[in-house]
């Protein structure tokens, strides 16, 4: 049995993308992290829309739905305040509002960039600035013909992916086992070429009669190489090591997503421990009966 | 009707790439190349743009407002 000391090492870390190796954990733990990233990291998204006027070809509810799906970039300080609000159960107090008022003089497209940030709610006023804006300014919301009008207010609230996918901080969060590709016989002649060509990910390279593993981490463990030449390579994997790929949507940095996911996961477990302790308190262990006391 | 904001399958943002995509493909470029350059990697996201028909433009022709 290998030691189970969890370790995390980044292979790549950008604001919107992370690739890392998580080792020393069981698949259950890796999956818990994946699920927490997808469904338990609070983010901000438009949740309520007051439509004052809408003569466009889209119904109010379709418009509201489209507004909700626009990913909103939140600056780090504002995010901390909003997160605290959410975790204290006061999410209806910490609202970020937007207004949209447009009348088309000629046919036009209404973009996410047309949304204007309104006065922040009370708990956010202590911040020097509240910088919340759509991740991209050119997301089409609706197209208008000349003379059509849209006037609306949109209220963004914190929420989690479990409730609605618009609150998911990432698009892709996935992991695979750490692959191990072994070449059993390096000097192999033409058979090696067939083997290298069988791999769809370019994991193996054949050169001068030798077969080499060039980028093991790209292996998807499809075993096409094993099928092509069974006595030349062997594919296996380490089930205590995982390669994670997380692709963010730009709402908050991916590193923050991972951090918050782990923290929320741990506080959930802490609450469970407290609940167990509380539940055990009321129960008295039964007095040992005389039969049990007798040797 | 109008380009969806996110990919139905993975949830990545694709709406903001439509205008560029449509314009370049109309000019005769290879859609696969345009998608690659726009950074749309997965086939779930690629089909969103590739198979979209912007029907809202047709509807707007019947919307006559104003004087």
Interface residues (C-beta under 8 A of the other chain):
Chain A: X55 X57 X58 X66 X69 X70 X71 X107 X109 X112 X135 X136 X137 X138 X139 X140 X142 X143 X144 X145 X146 X147 X148 X165 X168 X171 X172 X247 X249 X250
Chain B: X1 X2 X3 X5 X6 X7 X10 X11 X12 X13 X15 X16 X18 X19 X42 X56 X57 X59 X60 X63 X64 X65 X66
